[in-house]
Amino acid sequence: MATVRAIAPEETIPLRQTVLYPDRPVEDILLPDDASGMSFGAFLPNIDQPVAVIFLFTQDQAGVSPNSLPAVRIRHFACAPEYQGQGIGRALLEFACSYSREQLNAQIVWCDARMPTVPWYERRGMTTYGEIFQKSGIDHIRMQIQL
């Protein structure tokens, strides 16, 4: 099974480009605010590169009043296509939720989910809120889980 560990934002670039932004050049993948988040990778034995990555940002929940519960935002969540369906992404999301609750004192984890991924998140206990919106020409909706 995969082990999860903190990694540098730069270590997420190849996977983020392959899975999330295949039409963008590598130099556009690392964003200025990535340094303000915490990046984690899921690793399999005998594989030096992460097979899944996720970022956590301590950030108020979008679309909810400023007095909302302490929240963590998930961004740049990607699993290599050849490892999807093996429980690695689920394990990384569970790690992110546990870490957010135990280390960051969050009560909510939320994200902007691409529409095709909504059923995947729903099977893991997340619910949608708000309206569908576009980012970079892709339909998204906000999702959350209370910890």
Sequence and secondary structure as in RCSB ss.txt:
>XXXX:A:sequence
MATVRAIAPEETIPLRQTVLYPDRPVEDILLPDDASGMSFGAFLPNIDQPVAVIFLFTQDQAGVSPNSLPAVRIR
HFACAPEYQGQGIGRALLEFACSYSREQLNAQIVWCDARMPTVPWYERRGMTTYGEIFQKSGIDHIRMQIQL
>XXXX:A:secstr
  EEEEE GGGGHHHHHHHT TTS GGGTS GGGGGSEEEEEE TT  S SEEEEEEE   TTS TT   EEEEE
EEEE GGGTTTTHHHHHHHHHHHHHHHHH  SEEEEEEEGGGHHHHHHTT EEEEEEEEETTEEEEEEEEE 
